[in-house]
Amino acid sequence: MGQVKFPATYEDLEALPVGWVGELIDDALWAFPRPAKWHAWSKSVLGARLGAAFGEGQGGWWVLVEPELHLGAQVLVPDLAAWRCERVPDLFARDAPAFDVAPDWVCEVLSPSTAALDRGRKLALYHQQGVGHAWLVDPRARTVEVFRREPPGWRTVGRHGGDEVIHAEPFAAEPLPLARLWAPPRPVAPGDSSHQG
């Protein structure tokens, strides 16, 4: 389901059924059920790999899965986000459920129900809020698009796919094998010929 209410309030977000993710974008409530398993796999693997390589104590980043961002009137929930520790060393100083400082990097893992919003308005809002880098990961197409913020708009600095091993901004210091991001293929049962032709 896409946009469900306008104008919307934070109370509308809190009233969503369990298992739904909601965002307030331009005073409208956008709500979606939890995505498919392949989406969860890509997000989990990417978050774990980046957290292990670049998380606090390693590479100087706070790497989080699905943080709730309160950026002005917008309430956004990227699939992944990261802040440079040197820029916001006190990111966790306040006991609050949401973050009011724009991240340095965001990643949206695309699904059919969210791709248009992620590519469109959300990407524009991230640029407007000063996010430095954005990735769009498409588990079905097995692609990763890497964007760098420039004053006029996002600049595409990489399009990768399949089983490539990439060094992608802003985490170019460590290799990222894309094959790990894609959900394992369904095992073939003996006598099952549905995978052929």
Contacts in CASP RR format, 6 or more apart in sequence:
PFRMAT RR
TARGET T0000
AUTHOR 0000-0000-0000
METHOD contacts of the structure
MODEL  1
MGQVKFPATYEDLEALPVGWVGELIDDALWAFPRPAKWHAWSKSVLGARL
GAAFGEGQGGWWVLVEPELHLGAQVLVPDLAAWRCERVPDLFARDAPAFD
VAPDWVCEVLSPSTAALDRGRKLALYHQQGVGHAWLVDPRARTVEVFRRE
PPGWRTVGRHGGDEVIHAEPFAAEPLPLARLWAPPRPVAPGDSSHQG
1 31 0 8 1.000
1 32 0 8 1.000
1 33 0 8 1.000
1 113 0 8 1.000
2 30 0 8 1.000
2 31 0 8 1.000
2 32 0 8 1.000
2 113 0 8 1.000
2 117 0 8 1.000
3 28 0 8 1.000
3 29 0 8 1.000
3 30 0 8 1.000
4 29 0 8 1.000
4 30 0 8 1.000
4 31 0 8 1.000
5 12 0 8 1.000
5 28 0 8 1.000
5 29 0 8 1.000
6 27 0 8 1.000
6 28 0 8 1.000
6 29 0 8 1.000
7 27 0 8 1.000
7 28 0 8 1.000
8 24 0 8 1.000
8 27 0 8 1.000
8 28 0 8 1.000
8 29 0 8 1.000
9 24 0 8 1.000
10 24 0 8 1.000
10 75 0 8 1.000
12 24 0 8 1.000
12 29 0 8 1.000
13 22 0 8 1.000
13 23 0 8 1.000
13 24 0 8 1.000
13 29 0 8 1.000
13 75 0 8 1.000
16 22 0 8 1.000
16 31 0 8 1.000
19 33 0 8 1.000
19 34 0 8 1.000
20 31 0 8 1.000
20 32 0 8 1.000
20 33 0 8 1.000
20 34 0 8 1.000
21 31 0 8 1.000
21 32 0 8 1.000
21 33 0 8 1.000
21 34 0 8 1.000
21 66 0 8 1.000
21 77 0 8 1.000
22 29 0 8 1.000
22 30 0 8 1.000
22 31 0 8 1.000
22 32 0 8 1.000
22 75 0 8 1.000
22 77 0 8 1.000
23 29 0 8 1.000
23 30 0 8 1.000
23 31 0 8 1.000
23 74 0 8 1.000
23 75 0 8 1.000
23 76 0 8 1.000
23 77 0 8 1.000
23 122 0 8 1.000
24 30 0 8 1.000
24 73 0 8 1.000
24 74 0 8 1.000
24 75 0 8 1.000
25 74 0 8 1.000
25 75 0 8 1.000
25 76 0 8 1.000
25 117 0 8 1.000
25 121 0 8 1.000
25 122 0 8 1.000
25 125 0 8 1.000
26 74 0 8 1.000
26 121 0 8 1.000
27 73 0 8 1.000
30 117 0 8 1.000
32 111 0 8 1.000
32 113 0 8 1.000
32 114 0 8 1.000
34 40 0 8 1.000
35 109 0 8 1.000
35 111 0 8 1.000
35 113 0 8 1.000
35 114 0 8 1.000
36 111 0 8 1.000
37 183 0 8 1.000
38 139 0 8 1.000
38 140 0 8 1.000
38 182 0 8 1.000
38 183 0 8 1.000
39 109 0 8 1.000
39 111 0 8 1.000
39 139 0 8 1.000
41 139 0 8 1.000
41 181 0 8 1.000
41 182 0 8 1.000
41 183 0 8 1.000
42 109 0 8 1.000
42 137 0 8 1.000
42 139 0 8 1.000
42 181 0 8 1.000
42 182 0 8 1.000
42 183 0 8 1.000
43 65 0 8 1.000
43 79 0 8 1.000
43 80 0 8 1.000
43 107 0 8 1.000
43 109 0 8 1.000
43 137 0 8 1.000
44 65 0 8 1.000
45 180 0 8 1.000
45 181 0 8 1.000
46 80 0 8 1.000
46 107 0 8 1.000
46 109 0 8 1.000
46 137 0 8 1.000
46 181 0 8 1.000
47 63 0 8 1.000
47 65 0 8 1.000
47 80 0 8 1.000
49 176 0 8 1.000
49 180 0 8 1.000
50 61 0 8 1.000
50 63 0 8 1.000
50 80 0 8 1.000
50 82 0 8 1.000
50 171 0 8 1.000
51 58 0 8 1.000
51 61 0 8 1.000
51 63 0 8 1.000
52 58 0 8 1.000
53 59 0 8 1.000
53 171 0 8 1.000
53 173 0 8 1.000
53 174 0 8 1.000
54 60 0 8 1.000
54 61 0 8 1.000
54 63 0 8 1.000
54 82 0 8 1.000
54 171 0 8 1.000
54 173 0 8 1.000
54 174 0 8 1.000
55 61 0 8 1.000
55 62 0 8 1.000
55 63 0 8 1.000
56 62 0 8 1.000
56 85 0 8 1.000
60 84 0 8 1.000
60 85 0 8 1.000
60 86 0 8 1.000
61 82 0 8 1.000
61 83 0 8 1.000
61 84 0 8 1.000
61 85 0 8 1.000
61 104 0 8 1.000
61 105 0 8 1.000
62 82 0 8 1.000
62 83 0 8 1.000
62 85 0 8 1.000
62 88 0 8 1.000
62 91 0 8 1.000
62 92 0 8 1.000
63 80 0 8 1.000
63 81 0 8 1.000
63 82 0 8 1.000
64 80 0 8 1.000
64 81 0 8 1.000
64 82 0 8 1.000
65 79 0 8 1.000
65 80 0 8 1.000
66 77 0 8 1.000
66 78 0 8 1.000
66 79 0 8 1.000
66 80 0 8 1.000
67 77 0 8 1.000
67 78 0 8 1.000
67 81 0 8 1.000
67 98 0 8 1.000
67 99 0 8 1.000
67 103 0 8 1.000
68 75 0 8 1.000
68 76 0 8 1.000
68 77 0 8 1.000
68 97 0 8 1.000
68 98 0 8 1.000
68 99 0 8 1.000
69 75 0 8 1.000
69 76 0 8 1.000
69 77 0 8 1.000
69 78 0 8 1.000
69 81 0 8 1.000
69 98 0 8 1.000
69 99 0 8 1.000
69 100 0 8 1.000
69 102 0 8 1.000
69 103 0 8 1.000
70 98 0 8 1.000
70 99 0 8 1.000
70 100 0 8 1.000
71 100 0 8 1.000
71 102 0 8 1.000
71 125 0 8 1.000
71 129 0 8 1.000
72 100 0 8 1.000
74 125 0 8 1.000
74 129 0 8 1.000
75 98 0 8 1.000
76 122 0 8 1.000
76 125 0 8 1.000
76 126 0 8 1.000
78 103 0 8 1.000
78 106 0 8 1.000
78 107 0 8 1.000
78 108 0 8 1.000
78 122 0 8 1.000
78 126 0 8 1.000
79 107 0 8 1.000
79 108 0 8 1.000
79 109 0 8 1.000
79 137 0 8 1.000
80 106 0 8 1.000
80 107 0 8 1.000
80 109 0 8 1.000
81 99 0 8 1.000
81 103 0 8 1.000
81 105 0 8 1.000
81 106 0 8 1.000
81 107 0 8 1.000
82 103 0 8 1.000
82 104 0 8 1.000
82 105 0 8 1.000
83 91 0 8 1.000
83 101 0 8 1.000
83 103 0 8 1.000
83 104 0 8 1.000
84 104 0 8 1.000
85 91 0 8 1.000
87 104 0 8 1.000
88 101 0 8 1.000
91 99 0 8 1.000
91 101 0 8 1.000
102 126 0 8 1.000
102 129 0 8 1.000
102 130 0 8 1.000
102 131 0 8 1.000
103 131 0 8 1.000
104 131 0 8 1.000
104 132 0 8 1.000
104 133 0 8 1.000
104 170 0 8 1.000
105 131 0 8 1.000
105 132 0 8 1.000
105 133 0 8 1.000
105 134 0 8 1.000
105 135 0 8 1.000
105 170 0 8 1.000
105 171 0 8 1.000
106 126 0 8 1.000
106 131 0 8 1.000
106 133 0 8 1.000
106 134 0 8 1.000
106 135 0 8 1.000
107 134 0 8 1.000
107 135 0 8 1.000
107 136 0 8 1.000
107 137 0 8 1.000
108 114 0 8 1.000
108 118 0 8 1.000
108 122 0 8 1.000
108 123 0 8 1.000
108 134 0 8 1.000
108 135 0 8 1.000
108 136 0 8 1.000
108 137 0 8 1.000
109 137 0 8 1.000
109 138 0 8 1.000
109 139 0 8 1.000
110 118 0 8 1.000
110 119 0 8 1.000
110 136 0 8 1.000
110 137 0 8 1.000
110 138 0 8 1.000
110 139 0 8 1.000
110 140 0 8 1.000
112 140 0 8 1.000
115 138 0 8 1.000
118 136 0 8 1.000
119 136 0 8 1.000
123 134 0 8 1.000
123 136 0 8 1.000
123 147 0 8 1.000
123 154 0 8 1.000
126 134 0 8 1.000
127 134 0 8 1.000
127 149 0 8 1.000
127 153 0 8 1.000
127 154 0 8 1.000
130 149 0 8 1.000
131 149 0 8 1.000
132 148 0 8 1.000
132 149 0 8 1.000
132 170 0 8 1.000
133 146 0 8 1.000
133 147 0 8 1.000
133 148 0 8 1.000
133 149 0 8 1.000
133 169 0 8 1.000
133 170 0 8 1.000
134 146 0 8 1.000
134 147 0 8 1.000
134 149 0 8 1.000
134 154 0 8 1.000
135 144 0 8 1.000
135 145 0 8 1.000
135 146 0 8 1.000
135 147 0 8 1.000
135 168 0 8 1.000
136 144 0 8 1.000
136 145 0 8 1.000
136 147 0 8 1.000
137 143 0 8 1.000
137 144 0 8 1.000
137 181 0 8 1.000
138 144 0 8 1.000
138 145 0 8 1.000
139 181 0 8 1.000
139 182 0 8 1.000
139 183 0 8 1.000
142 161 0 8 1.000
142 162 0 8 1.000
142 178 0 8 1.000
142 181 0 8 1.000
142 182 0 8 1.000
143 159 0 8 1.000
143 160 0 8 1.000
143 161 0 8 1.000
143 162 0 8 1.000
144 159 0 8 1.000
144 160 0 8 1.000
144 161 0 8 1.000
144 166 0 8 1.000
144 168 0 8 1.000
144 178 0 8 1.000
144 181 0 8 1.000
145 156 0 8 1.000
145 158 0 8 1.000
145 159 0 8 1.000
145 160 0 8 1.000
146 156 0 8 1.000
146 157 0 8 1.000
146 158 0 8 1.000
146 159 0 8 1.000
146 160 0 8 1.000
146 168 0 8 1.000
146 169 0 8 1.000
147 154 0 8 1.000
147 155 0 8 1.000
147 156 0 8 1.000
147 157 0 8 1.000
148 154 0 8 1.000
148 155 0 8 1.000
148 157 0 8 1.000
148 169 0 8 1.000
149 155 0 8 1.000
157 169 0 8 1.000
158 168 0 8 1.000
160 166 0 8 1.000
160 168 0 8 1.000
160 178 0 8 1.000
161 178 0 8 1.000
162 178 0 8 1.000
162 179 0 8 1.000
162 182 0 8 1.000
163 177 0 8 1.000
163 178 0 8 1.000
163 179 0 8 1.000
164 177 0 8 1.000
164 178 0 8 1.000
165 175 0 8 1.000
165 176 0 8 1.000
165 177 0 8 1.000
165 178 0 8 1.000
166 175 0 8 1.000
166 176 0 8 1.000
166 178 0 8 1.000
167 173 0 8 1.000
167 174 0 8 1.000
167 175 0 8 1.000
167 176 0 8 1.000
168 176 0 8 1.000
188 195 0 8 1.000
END
